[in-house]
Amino acid sequence: MKLPRFLMGDNTDYPDAIFIVHTDYPRFIINLVDDEIEWLEDFAPEDEKELVAETENLIEEASQFYDREVARYEQ
């Protein structure tokens, strides 16, 4: 099965959270309300430097995905 790159997540235990799941490497869940990220990967120390540089781009892409999805629901 081919998964979408991003998925929206919902949980009634966290009614104010906006969860986005990134399914490609590096996999993570982000709460767009506070930009808190839970990584679903283990990283080698040498990979962490590259990951820090890419994190800003991934947060921006997750935000754009959310905005696009909300706009589609409103149509």
mmCIF file of the N, C-alpha and C atoms, coordinates in Angstrom:
data_MODEL
# 
_entry.id   MODEL 
# 
loop_
_atom_site.group_PDB 
_atom_site.id 
_atom_site.type_symbol 
_atom_site.label_atom_id 
_atom_site.label_alt_id 
_atom_site.label_comp_id 
_atom_site.label_asym_id 
_atom_site.label_entity_id 
_atom_site.label_seq_id 
_atom_site.pdbx_PDB_ins_code 
_atom_site.Cartn_x 
_atom_site.Cartn_y 
_atom_site.Cartn_z 
_atom_site.occupancy 
_atom_site.B_iso_or_equiv 
_atom_site.pdbx_formal_charge 
_atom_site.auth_seq_id 
_atom_site.auth_comp_id 
_atom_site.auth_asym_id 
_atom_site.auth_atom_id 
_atom_site.pdbx_PDB_model_num 
ATOM 1   N N  . MET A 1 1  ? 0.845   -1.163 0.000  1.00 0.00 ? 1  MET A N  1 
ATOM 2   C CA . MET A 1 1  ? 0.000   0.000  0.000  1.00 0.00 ? 1  MET A CA 1 
ATOM 3   C C  . MET A 1 1  ? 0.899   1.237  0.000  1.00 0.00 ? 1  MET A C  1 
ATOM 4   N N  . LYS A 1 2  ? 0.544   2.200  -0.831 1.00 0.00 ? 2  LYS A N  1 
ATOM 5   C CA . LYS A 1 2  ? 1.254   3.479  -0.880 1.00 0.00 ? 2  LYS A CA 1 
ATOM 6   C C  . LYS A 1 2  ? 0.568   4.447  0.073  1.00 0.00 ? 2  LYS A C  1 
ATOM 7   N N  . LEU A 1 3  ? 1.304   4.910  1.076  1.00 0.00 ? 3  LEU A N  1 
ATOM 8   C CA . LEU A 1 3  ? 0.760   5.862  2.039  1.00 0.00 ? 3  LEU A CA 1 
ATOM 9   C C  . LEU A 1 3  ? 0.987   7.291  1.565  1.00 0.00 ? 3  LEU A C  1 
ATOM 10  N N  . PRO A 1 4  ? 0.064   8.193  1.882  1.00 0.00 ? 4  PRO A N  1 
ATOM 11  C CA . PRO A 1 4  ? 0.322   9.608  1.610  1.00 0.00 ? 4  PRO A CA 1 
ATOM 12  C C  . PRO A 1 4  ? 1.495   10.080 2.458  1.00 0.00 ? 4  PRO A C  1 
ATOM 13  N N  . ARG A 1 5  ? 2.160   11.103 2.005  1.00 0.00 ? 5  ARG A N  1 
ATOM 14  C CA . ARG A 1 5  ? 3.319   11.611 2.741  1.00 0.00 ? 5  ARG A CA 1 
ATOM 15  C C  . ARG A 1 5  ? 2.916   12.195 4.090  1.00 0.00 ? 5  ARG A C  1 
ATOM 16  N N  . PHE A 1 6  ? 1.775   12.860 4.150  1.00 0.00 ? 6  PHE A N  1 
ATOM 17  C CA . PHE A 1 6  ? 1.271   13.440 5.390  1.00 0.00 ? 6  PHE A CA 1 
ATOM 18  C C  . PHE A 1 6  ? -0.136  12.928 5.661  1.00 0.00 ? 6  PHE A C  1 
ATOM 19  N N  . LEU A 1 7  ? -0.447  12.761 6.940  1.00 0.00 ? 7  LEU A N  1 
ATOM 20  C CA . LEU A 1 7  ? -1.787  12.396 7.396  1.00 0.00 ? 7  LEU A CA 1 
ATOM 21  C C  . LEU A 1 7  ? -2.171  13.315 8.541  1.00 0.00 ? 7  LEU A C  1 
ATOM 22  N N  . MET A 1 8  ? -3.460  13.664 8.613  1.00 0.00 ? 8  MET A N  1 
ATOM 23  C CA . MET A 1 8  ? -3.946  14.425 9.763  1.00 0.00 ? 8  MET A CA 1 
ATOM 24  C C  . MET A 1 8  ? -4.343  13.425 10.832 1.00 0.00 ? 8  MET A C  1 
ATOM 25  N N  . GLY A 1 9  ? -4.041  13.750 12.089 1.00 0.00 ? 9  GLY A N  1 
ATOM 26  C CA . GLY A 1 9  ? -4.391  12.885 13.204 1.00 0.00 ? 9  GLY A CA 1 
ATOM 27  C C  . GLY A 1 9  ? -5.276  13.631 14.184 1.00 0.00 ? 9  GLY A C  1 
ATOM 28  N N  . ASP A 1 10 ? -6.170  12.912 14.832 1.00 0.00 ? 10 ASP A N  1 
ATOM 29  C CA . ASP A 1 10 ? -7.096  13.519 15.777 1.00 0.00 ? 10 ASP A CA 1 
ATOM 30  C C  . ASP A 1 10 ? -7.175  12.623 17.005 1.00 0.00 ? 10 ASP A C  1 
ATOM 31  N N  . ASN A 1 11 ? -7.319  13.262 18.173 1.00 0.00 ? 11 ASN A N  1 
ATOM 32  C CA . ASN A 1 11 ? -7.462  12.517 19.409 1.00 0.00 ? 11 ASN A CA 1 
ATOM 33  C C  . ASN A 1 11 ? -8.255  13.375 20.377 1.00 0.00 ? 11 ASN A C  1 
ATOM 34  N N  . THR A 1 12 ? -9.385  12.857 20.856 1.00 0.00 ? 12 THR A N  1 
ATOM 35  C CA . THR A 1 12 ? -10.248 13.648 21.740 1.00 0.00 ? 12 THR A CA 1 
ATOM 36  C C  . THR A 1 12 ? -9.614  13.910 23.099 1.00 0.00 ? 12 THR A C  1 
ATOM 37  N N  . ASP A 1 13 ? -8.553  13.193 23.451 1.00 0.00 ? 13 ASP A N  1 
ATOM 38  C CA . ASP A 1 13 ? -7.839  13.484 24.686 1.00 0.00 ? 13 ASP A CA 1 
ATOM 39  C C  . ASP A 1 13 ? -7.042  14.787 24.579 1.00 0.00 ? 13 ASP A C  1 
ATOM 40  N N  . TYR A 1 14 ? -6.815  15.242 23.357 1.00 0.00 ? 14 TYR A N  1 
ATOM 41  C CA . TYR A 1 14 ? -6.066  16.474 23.090 1.00 0.00 ? 14 TYR A CA 1 
ATOM 42  C C  . TYR A 1 14 ? -6.892  17.349 22.146 1.00 0.00 ? 14 TYR A C  1 
ATOM 43  N N  . PRO A 1 15 ? -7.983  17.925 22.633 1.00 0.00 ? 15 PRO A N  1 
ATOM 44  C CA . PRO A 1 15 ? -8.923  18.622 21.744 1.00 0.00 ? 15 PRO A CA 1 
ATOM 45  C C  . PRO A 1 15 ? -8.348  19.861 21.062 1.00 0.00 ? 15 PRO A C  1 
ATOM 46  N N  . ASP A 1 16 ? -7.318  20.460 21.612 1.00 0.00 ? 16 ASP A N  1 
ATOM 47  C CA . ASP A 1 16 ? -6.751  21.659 21.005 1.00 0.00 ? 16 ASP A CA 1 
ATOM 48  C C  . ASP A 1 16 ? -5.559  21.360 20.092 1.00 0.00 ? 16 ASP A C  1 
ATOM 49  N N  . ALA A 1 17 ? -5.132  20.118 20.034 1.00 0.00 ? 17 ALA A N  1 
ATOM 50  C CA . ALA A 1 17 ? -3.955  19.739 19.243 1.00 0.00 ? 17 ALA A CA 1 
ATOM 51  C C  . ALA A 1 17 ? -4.322  19.592 17.768 1.00 0.00 ? 17 ALA A C  1 
ATOM 52  N N  . ILE A 1 18 ? -3.335  19.869 16.922 1.00 0.00 ? 18 ILE A N  1 
ATOM 53  C CA . ILE A 1 18 ? -3.454  19.631 15.481 1.00 0.00 ? 18 ILE A CA 1 
ATOM 54  C C  . ILE A 1 18 ? -2.290  18.723 15.113 1.00 0.00 ? 18 ILE A C  1 
ATOM 55  N N  . PHE A 1 19 ? -2.551  17.422 15.052 1.00 0.00 ? 19 PHE A N  1 
ATOM 56  C CA . PHE A 1 19 ? -1.500  16.449 14.777 1.00 0.00 ? 19 PHE A CA 1 
ATOM 57  C C  . PHE A 1 19 ? -1.383  16.180 13.285 1.00 0.00 ? 19 PHE A C  1 
ATOM 58  N N  . ILE A 1 20 ? -0.151  16.208 12.789 1.00 0.00 ? 20 ILE A N  1 
ATOM 59  C CA . ILE A 1 20 ? 0.158   15.811 11.424 1.00 0.00 ? 20 ILE A CA 1 
ATOM 60  C C  . ILE A 1 20 ? 1.211   14.706 11.515 1.00 0.00 ? 20 ILE A C  1 
ATOM 61  N N  . VAL A 1 21 ? 0.987   13.627 10.792 1.00 0.00 ? 21 VAL A N  1 
ATOM 62  C CA . VAL A 1 21 ? 1.912   12.490 10.769 1.00 0.00 ? 21 VAL A CA 1 
ATOM 63  C C  . VAL A 1 21 ? 2.663   12.518 9.444  1.00 0.00 ? 21 VAL A C  1 
ATOM 64  N N  . HIS A 1 22 ? 3.979   12.511 9.508  1.00 0.00 ? 22 HIS A N  1 
ATOM 65  C CA . HIS A 1 22 ? 4.829   12.433 8.317  1.00 0.00 ? 22 HIS A CA 1 
ATOM 66  C C  . HIS A 1 22 ? 5.234   10.972 8.166  1.00 0.00 ? 22 HIS A C  1 
ATOM 67  N N  . THR A 1 23 ? 4.856   10.347 7.056  1.00 0.00 ? 23 THR A N  1 
ATOM 68  C CA . THR A 1 23 ? 5.039   8.909  6.901  1.00 0.00 ? 23 THR A CA 1 
ATOM 69  C C  . THR A 1 23 ? 6.325   8.518  6.182  1.00 0.00 ? 23 THR A C  1 
ATOM 70  N N  . ASP A 1 24 ? 7.015   9.489  5.566  1.00 0.00 ? 24 ASP A N  1 
ATOM 71  C CA . ASP A 1 24 ? 8.293   9.205  4.908  1.00 0.00 ? 24 ASP A CA 1 
ATOM 72  C C  . ASP A 1 24 ? 9.425   9.387  5.915  1.00 0.00 ? 24 ASP A C  1 
ATOM 73  N N  . TYR A 1 25 ? 10.599  8.906  5.540  1.00 0.00 ? 25 TYR A N  1 
ATOM 74  C CA . TYR A 1 25 ? 11.765  9.118  6.393  1.00 0.00 ? 25 TYR A CA 1 
ATOM 75  C C  . TYR A 1 25 ? 12.134  10.589 6.388  1.00 0.00 ? 25 TYR A C  1 
ATOM 76  N N  . PRO A 1 26 ? 12.377  11.170 7.481  1.00 0.00 ? 26 PRO A N  1 
ATOM 77  C CA . PRO A 1 26 ? 12.262  10.665 8.834  1.00 0.00 ? 26 PRO A CA 1 
ATOM 78  C C  . PRO A 1 26 ? 10.820  10.785 9.332  1.00 0.00 ? 26 PRO A C  1 
ATOM 79  N N  . ARG A 1 27 ? 10.281  9.682  9.820  1.00 0.00 ? 27 ARG A N  1 
ATOM 80  C CA . ARG A 1 27 ? 8.885   9.666  10.274 1.00 0.00 ? 27 ARG A CA 1 
ATOM 81  C C  . ARG A 1 27 ? 8.753   10.408 11.599 1.00 0.00 ? 27 ARG A C  1 
ATOM 82  N N  . PHE A 1 28 ? 7.657   11.180 11.692 1.00 0.00 ? 28 PHE A N  1 
ATOM 83  C CA . PHE A 1 28 ? 7.417   11.924 12.920 1.00 0.00 ? 28 PHE A CA 1 
ATOM 84  C C  . PHE A 1 28 ? 5.953   12.315 13.018 1.00 0.00 ? 28 PHE A C  1 
ATOM 85  N N  . ILE A 1 29 ? 5.559   12.741 14.212 1.00 0.00 ? 29 ILE A N  1 
ATOM 86  C CA . ILE A 1 29 ? 4.253   13.341 14.458 1.00 0.00 ? 29 ILE A CA 1 
ATOM 87  C C  . ILE A 1 29 ? 4.531   14.732 15.002 1.00 0.00 ? 29 ILE A C  1 
ATOM 88  N N  . ILE A 1 30 ? 3.867   15.735 14.439 1.00 0.00 ? 30 ILE A N  1 
ATOM 89  C CA . ILE A 1 30 ? 4.032   17.097 14.912 1.00 0.00 ? 30 ILE A CA 1 
ATOM 90  C C  . ILE A 1 30 ? 2.686   17.637 15.372 1.00 0.00 ? 30 ILE A C  1 
ATOM 91  N N  . ASN A 1 31 ? 2.712   18.379 16.439 1.00 0.00 ? 31 ASN A N  1 
ATOM 92  C CA . ASN A 1 31 ? 1.543   19.119 16.888 1.00 0.00 ? 31 ASN A CA 1 
ATOM 93  C C  . ASN A 1 31 ? 1.750   20.544 16.393 1.00 0.00 ? 31 ASN A C  1 
ATOM 94  N N  . LEU A 1 32 ? 0.963   20.964 15.412 1.00 0.00 ? 32 LEU A N  1 
ATOM 95  C CA . LEU A 1 32 ? 1.165   22.279 14.824 1.00 0.00 ? 32 LEU A CA 1 
ATOM 96  C C  . LEU A 1 32 ? 0.836   23.424 15.770 1.00 0.00 ? 32 LEU A C  1 
ATOM 97  N N  . VAL A 1 33 ? 0.147   23.145 16.848 1.00 0.00 ? 33 VAL A N  1 
ATOM 98  C CA . VAL A 1 33 ? -0.176  24.200 17.806 1.00 0.00 ? 33 VAL A CA 1 
ATOM 99  C C  . VAL A 1 33 ? 1.094   24.734 18.474 1.00 0.00 ? 33 VAL A C  1 
ATOM 100 N N  . ASP A 1 34 ? 2.005   23.841 18.824 1.00 0.00 ? 34 ASP A N  1 
ATOM 101 C CA . ASP A 1 34 ? 3.224   24.272 19.514 1.00 0.00 ? 34 ASP A CA 1 
ATOM 102 C C  . ASP A 1 34 ? 4.509   23.789 18.821 1.00 0.00 ? 34 ASP A C  1 
ATOM 103 N N  . ASP A 1 35 ? 4.378   23.188 17.636 1.00 0.00 ? 35 ASP A N  1 
ATOM 104 C CA . ASP A 1 35 ? 5.509   22.667 16.852 1.00 0.00 ? 35 ASP A CA 1 
ATOM 105 C C  . ASP A 1 35 ? 6.312   21.601 17.585 1.00 0.00 ? 35 ASP A C  1 
ATOM 106 N N  . GLU A 1 36 ? 5.695   20.935 18.563 1.00 0.00 ? 36 GLU A N  1 
ATOM 107 C CA . GLU A 1 36 ? 6.370   19.835 19.249 1.00 0.00 ? 36 GLU A CA 1 
ATOM 108 C C  . GLU A 1 36 ? 6.404   18.628 18.314 1.00 0.00 ? 36 GLU A C  1 
ATOM 109 N N  . ILE A 1 37 ? 7.566   18.007 18.212 1.00 0.00 ? 37 ILE A N  1 
ATOM 110 C CA . ILE A 1 37 ? 7.752   16.873 17.303 1.00 0.00 ? 37 ILE A CA 1 
ATOM 111 C C  . ILE A 1 37 ? 8.110   15.631 18.103 1.00 0.00 ? 37 ILE A C  1 
ATOM 112 N N  . GLU A 1 38 ? 7.458   14.533 17.750 1.00 0.00 ? 38 GLU A N  1 
ATOM 113 C CA . GLU A 1 38 ? 7.808   13.218 18.285 1.00 0.00 ? 38 GLU A CA 1 
ATOM 114 C C  . GLU A 1 38 ? 8.366   12.417 17.115 1.00 0.00 ? 38 GLU A C  1 
ATOM 115 N N  . TRP A 1 39 ? 9.650   12.141 17.155 1.00 0.00 ? 39 TRP A N  1 
ATOM 116 C CA . TRP A 1 39 ? 10.295  11.385 16.082 1.00 0.00 ? 39 TRP A CA 1 
ATOM 117 C C  . TRP A 1 39 ? 9.990   9.901  16.241 1.00 0.00 ? 39 TRP A C  1 
ATOM 118 N N  . LEU A 1 40 ? 9.712   9.243  15.141 1.00 0.00 ? 40 LEU A N  1 
ATOM 119 C CA . LEU A 1 40 ? 9.422   7.812  15.134 1.00 0.00 ? 40 LEU A CA 1 
ATOM 120 C C  . LEU A 1 40 ? 10.605  7.018  14.585 1.00 0.00 ? 40 LEU A C  1 
ATOM 121 N N  . GLU A 1 41 ? 11.760  7.630  14.598 1.00 0.00 ? 41 GLU A N  1 
ATOM 122 C CA . GLU A 1 41 ? 12.992  7.023  14.099 1.00 0.00 ? 41 GLU A CA 1 
ATOM 123 C C  . GLU A 1 41 ? 14.064  7.153  15.179 1.00 0.00 ? 41 GLU A C  1 
ATOM 124 N N  . ASP A 1 42 ? 15.046  6.277  15.111 1.00 0.00 ? 42 ASP A N  1 
ATOM 125 C CA . ASP A 1 42 ? 16.263  6.423  15.905 1.00 0.00 ? 42 ASP A CA 1 
ATOM 126 C C  . ASP A 1 42 ? 17.337  6.957  14.970 1.00 0.00 ? 42 ASP A C  1 
ATOM 127 N N  . PHE A 1 43 ? 18.086  7.944  15.441 1.00 0.00 ? 43 PHE A N  1 
ATOM 128 C CA . PHE A 1 43 ? 19.081  8.586  14.592 1.00 0.00 ? 43 PHE A CA 1 
ATOM 129 C C  . PHE A 1 43 ? 20.476  8.383  15.155 1.00 0.00 ? 43 PHE A C  1 
ATOM 130 N N  . ALA A 1 44 ? 21.402  8.183  14.241 1.00 0.00 ? 44 ALA A N  1 
ATOM 131 C CA . ALA A 1 44 ? 22.813  8.153  14.622 1.00 0.00 ? 44 ALA A CA 1 
ATOM 132 C C  . ALA A 1 44 ? 23.246  9.596  14.873 1.00 0.00 ? 44 ALA A C  1 
ATOM 133 N N  . PRO A 1 45 ? 24.207  9.813  15.746 1.00 0.00 ? 45 PRO A N  1 
ATOM 134 C CA . PRO A 1 45 ? 24.654  11.182 16.048 1.00 0.00 ? 45 PRO A CA 1 
ATOM 135 C C  . PRO A 1 45 ? 25.028  11.986 14.803 1.00 0.00 ? 45 PRO A C  1 
ATOM 136 N N  . GLU A 1 46 ? 25.640  11.331 13.831 1.00 0.00 ? 46 GLU A N  1 
ATOM 137 C CA . GLU A 1 46 ? 26.029  12.058 12.613 1.00 0.00 ? 46 GLU A CA 1 
ATOM 138 C C  . GLU A 1 46 ? 24.817  12.473 11.762 1.00 0.00 ? 46 GLU A C  1 
ATOM 139 N N  . ASP A 1 47 ? 23.693  11.788 11.915 1.00 0.00 ? 47 ASP A N  1 
ATOM 140 C CA . ASP A 1 47 ? 22.476  12.141 11.182 1.00 0.00 ? 47 ASP A CA 1 
ATOM 141 C C  . ASP A 1 47 ? 21.736  13.313 11.812 1.00 0.00 ? 47 ASP A C  1 
ATOM 142 N N  . GLU A 1 48 ? 21.961  13.542 13.088 1.00 0.00 ? 48 GLU A N  1 
ATOM 143 C CA . GLU A 1 48 ? 21.218  14.585 13.800 1.00 0.00 ? 48 GLU A CA 1 
ATOM 144 C C  . GLU A 1 48 ? 21.516  15.976 13.255 1.00 0.00 ? 48 GLU A C  1 
ATOM 145 N N  . LYS A 1 49 ? 22.724  16.222 12.808 1.00 0.00 ? 49 LYS A N  1 
ATOM 146 C CA . LYS A 1 49 ? 23.063  17.541 12.249 1.00 0.00 ? 49 LYS A CA 1 
ATOM 147 C C  . LYS A 1 49 ? 22.241  17.819 10.996 1.00 0.00 ? 49 LYS A C  1 
ATOM 148 N N  . GLU A 1 50 ? 22.157  16.841 10.129 1.00 0.00 ? 50 GLU A N  1 
ATOM 149 C CA . GLU A 1 50 ? 21.357  16.995 8.912  1.00 0.00 ? 50 GLU A CA 1 
ATOM 150 C C  . GLU A 1 50 ? 19.878  17.123 9.252  1.00 0.00 ? 50 GLU A C  1 
ATOM 151 N N  . LEU A 1 51 ? 19.438  16.381 10.244 1.00 0.00 ? 51 LEU A N  1 
ATOM 152 C CA . LEU A 1 51 ? 18.040  16.415 10.663 1.00 0.00 ? 51 LEU A CA 1 
ATOM 153 C C  . LEU A 1 51 ? 17.641  17.795 11.172 1.00 0.00 ? 51 LEU A C  1 
ATOM 154 N N  . VAL A 1 52 ? 18.497  18.428 11.929 1.00 0.00 ? 52 VAL A N  1 
ATOM 155 C CA . VAL A 1 52 ? 18.213  19.767 12.440 1.00 0.00 ? 52 VAL A CA 1 
ATOM 156 C C  . VAL A 1 52 ? 18.015  20.733 11.275 1.00 0.00 ? 52 VAL A C  1 
ATOM 157 N N  . ALA A 1 53 ? 18.840  20.621 10.269 1.00 0.00 ? 53 ALA A N  1 
ATOM 158 C CA . ALA A 1 53 ? 18.732  21.503 9.115  1.00 0.00 ? 53 ALA A CA 1 
ATOM 159 C C  . ALA A 1 53 ? 17.428  21.260 8.351  1.00 0.00 ? 53 ALA A C  1 
ATOM 160 N N  . GLU A 1 54 ? 16.980  20.036 8.278  1.00 0.00 ? 54 GLU A N  1 
ATOM 161 C CA . GLU A 1 54 ? 15.783  19.686 7.522  1.00 0.00 ? 54 GLU A CA 1 
ATOM 162 C C  . GLU A 1 54 ? 14.497  19.919 8.315  1.00 0.00 ? 54 GLU A C  1 
ATOM 163 N N  . THR A 1 55 ? 14.572  19.977 9.634  1.00 0.00 ? 55 THR A N  1 
ATOM 164 C CA . THR A 1 55 ? 13.381  20.079 10.472 1.00 0.00 ? 55 THR A CA 1 
ATOM 165 C C  . THR A 1 55 ? 12.534  21.293 10.131 1.00 0.00 ? 55 THR A C  1 
ATOM 166 N N  . GLU A 1 56 ? 13.153  22.428 9.913  1.00 0.00 ? 56 GLU A N  1 
ATOM 167 C CA . GLU A 1 56 ? 12.402  23.643 9.580  1.00 0.00 ? 56 GLU A CA 1 
ATOM 168 C C  . GLU A 1 56 ? 11.590  23.443 8.302  1.00 0.00 ? 56 GLU A C  1 
ATOM 169 N N  . ASN A 1 57 ? 12.180  22.815 7.297  1.00 0.00 ? 57 ASN A N  1 
ATOM 170 C CA . ASN A 1 57 ? 11.460  22.548 6.044  1.00 0.00 ? 57 ASN A CA 1 
ATOM 171 C C  . ASN A 1 57 ? 10.290  21.592 6.275  1.00 0.00 ? 57 ASN A C  1 
ATOM 172 N N  . LEU A 1 58 ? 10.509  20.566 7.093  1.00 0.00 ? 58 LEU A N  1 
ATOM 173 C CA . LEU A 1 58 ? 9.442   19.595 7.352  1.00 0.00 ? 58 LEU A CA 1 
ATOM 174 C C  . LEU A 1 58 ? 8.274   20.226 8.094  1.00 0.00 ? 58 LEU A C  1 
ATOM 175 N N  . ILE A 1 59 ? 8.557   21.125 9.037  1.00 0.00 ? 59 ILE A N  1 
ATOM 176 C CA . ILE A 1 59 ? 7.484   21.822 9.751  1.00 0.00 ? 59 ILE A CA 1 
ATOM 177 C C  . ILE A 1 59 ? 6.690   22.690 8.780  1.00 0.00 ? 59 ILE A C  1 
ATOM 178 N N  . GLU A 1 60 ? 7.384   23.381 7.898  1.00 0.00 ? 60 GLU A N  1 
ATOM 179 C CA . GLU A 1 60 ? 6.702   24.223 6.898  1.00 0.00 ? 60 GLU A CA 1 
ATOM 180 C C  . GLU A 1 60 ? 5.832   23.375 5.976  1.00 0.00 ? 60 GLU A C  1 
ATOM 181 N N  . GLU A 1 61 ? 6.344   22.251 5.518  1.00 0.00 ? 61 GLU A N  1 
ATOM 182 C CA . GLU A 1 61 ? 5.562   21.366 4.654  1.00 0.00 ? 61 GLU A CA 1 
ATOM 183 C C  . GLU A 1 61 ? 4.339   20.808 5.377  1.00 0.00 ? 61 GLU A C  1 
ATOM 184 N N  . ALA A 1 62 ? 4.491   20.452 6.645  1.00 0.00 ? 62 ALA A N  1 
ATOM 185 C CA . ALA A 1 62 ? 3.358   19.951 7.423  1.00 0.00 ? 62 ALA A CA 1 
ATOM 186 C C  . ALA A 1 62 ? 2.295   21.038 7.579  1.00 0.00 ? 62 ALA A C  1 
ATOM 187 N N  . SER A 1 63 ? 2.721   22.266 7.800  1.00 0.00 ? 63 SER A N  1 
ATOM 188 C CA . SER A 1 63 ? 1.787   23.383 7.922  1.00 0.00 ? 63 SER A CA 1 
ATOM 189 C C  . SER A 1 63 ? 1.050   23.638 6.613  1.00 0.00 ? 63 SER A C  1 
ATOM 190 N N  . GLN A 1 64 ? 1.763   23.582 5.511  1.00 0.00 ? 64 GLN A N  1 
ATOM 191 C CA . GLN A 1 64 ? 1.139   23.769 4.198  1.00 0.00 ? 64 GLN A CA 1 
ATOM 192 C C  . GLN A 1 64 ? 0.137   22.655 3.913  1.00 0.00 ? 64 GLN A C  1 
ATOM 193 N N  . PHE A 1 65 ? 0.488   21.431 4.263  1.00 0.00 ? 65 PHE A N  1 
ATOM 194 C CA . PHE A 1 65 ? -0.434  20.309 4.088  1.00 0.00 ? 65 PHE A CA 1 
ATOM 195 C C  . PHE A 1 65 ? -1.713  20.556 4.885  1.00 0.00 ? 65 PHE A C  1 
ATOM 196 N N  . TYR A 1 66 ? -1.580  20.955 6.138  1.00 0.00 ? 66 TYR A N  1 
ATOM 197 C CA . TYR A 1 66 ? -2.751  21.205 6.978  1.00 0.00 ? 66 TYR A CA 1 
ATOM 198 C C  . TYR A 1 66 ? -3.626  22.307 6.375  1.00 0.00 ? 66 TYR A C  1 
ATOM 199 N N  . ASP A 1 67 ? -3.016  23.410 5.968  1.00 0.00 ? 67 ASP A N  1 
ATOM 200 C CA . ASP A 1 67 ? -3.780  24.511 5.371  1.00 0.00 ? 67 ASP A CA 1 
ATOM 201 C C  . ASP A 1 67 ? -4.529  24.053 4.118  1.00 0.00 ? 67 ASP A C  1 
ATOM 202 N N  . ARG A 1 68 ? -3.876  23.249 3.298  1.00 0.00 ? 68 ARG A N  1 
ATOM 203 C CA . ARG A 1 68 ? -4.511  22.731 2.080  1.00 0.00 ? 68 ARG A CA 1 
ATOM 204 C C  . ARG A 1 68 ? -5.696  21.835 2.416  1.00 0.00 ? 68 ARG A C  1 
ATOM 205 N N  . GLU A 1 69 ? -5.511  20.945 3.386  1.00 0.00 ? 69 GLU A N  1 
ATOM 206 C CA . GLU A 1 69 ? -6.586  20.030 3.757  1.00 0.00 ? 69 GLU A CA 1 
ATOM 207 C C  . GLU A 1 69 ? -7.782  20.777 4.344  1.00 0.00 ? 69 GLU A C  1 
ATOM 208 N N  . VAL A 1 70 ? -7.529  21.746 5.192  1.00 0.00 ? 70 VAL A N  1 
ATOM 209 C CA . VAL A 1 70 ? -8.626  22.529 5.786  1.00 0.00 ? 70 VAL A CA 1 
ATOM 210 C C  . VAL A 1 70 ? -9.379  23.290 4.693  1.00 0.00 ? 70 VAL A C  1 
ATOM 211 N N  . ALA A 1 71 ? -8.651  23.853 3.747  1.00 0.00 ? 71 ALA A N  1 
ATOM 212 C CA . ALA A 1 71 ? -9.292  24.573 2.638  1.00 0.00 ? 71 ALA A CA 1 
ATOM 213 C C  . ALA A 1 71 ? -10.179 23.623 1.832  1.00 0.00 ? 71 ALA A C  1 
ATOM 214 N N  . ARG A 1 72 ? -9.744  22.405 1.630  1.00 0.00 ? 72 ARG A N  1 
ATOM 215 C CA . ARG A 1 72 ? -10.547 21.434 0.876  1.00 0.00 ? 72 ARG A CA 1 
ATOM 216 C C  . ARG A 1 72 ? -11.804 21.047 1.643  1.00 0.00 ? 72 ARG A C  1 
ATOM 217 N N  . TYR A 1 73 ? -11.708 20.935 2.970  1.00 0.00 ? 73 TYR A N  1 
ATOM 218 C CA . TYR A 1 73 ? -12.908 20.621 3.775  1.00 0.00 ? 73 TYR A CA 1 
ATOM 219 C C  . TYR A 1 73 ? -13.922 21.754 3.711  1.00 0.00 ? 73 TYR A C  1 
ATOM 220 N N  . GLU A 1 74 ? -13.431 22.979 3.634  1.00 0.00 ? 74 GLU A N  1 
ATOM 221 C CA . GLU A 1 74 ? -14.319 24.138 3.614  1.00 0.00 ? 74 GLU A CA 1 
ATOM 222 C C  . GLU A 1 74 ? -15.052 24.287 2.294  1.00 0.00 ? 74 GLU A C  1 
ATOM 223 N N  . GLN A 1 75 ? -14.560 23.662 1.221  1.00 0.00 ? 75 GLN A N  1 
ATOM 224 C CA . GLN A 1 75 ? -15.194 23.770 -0.094 1.00 0.00 ? 75 GLN A CA 1 
ATOM 225 C C  . GLN A 1 75 ? -16.426 22.986 -0.151 1.00 0.00 ? 75 GLN A C  1 
# 
